[in-house]
Amino acid sequence: ETAGPVFSLRLEKQDGQLKGFGFCEFVDVESAERAIRNLNNYEMNGRLLRVDYASENLDKRSGGPSLAQLAGSGPGGQGGEAG
């Protein structure tokens, strides 16, 4: 298991196009930490993922410590399963 159970996944879009990042909330902090450790700088479809805790200025709707960001390395990057 690469990360752990995912509570929610949201890929950000603008005008129907992926913006290149999204938010993945895990069921517990340990799963989020495992995702960061195992998936940060992981290559997927020719792009490096950036996985880190979301900052408040990126997503003001969440506040939990288990929220991690999954992002492709540029516009149009695609997220993927975290598990």
Secondary structure, DSSP 8 states (H G I E B T S, - for coil): --S--EEEEEEEEETTEEEEEEEEEESSHHHHHHHHHHHTT-EETTEE-EEEE--TTT-TT---TTEEEEE-SSTT-------
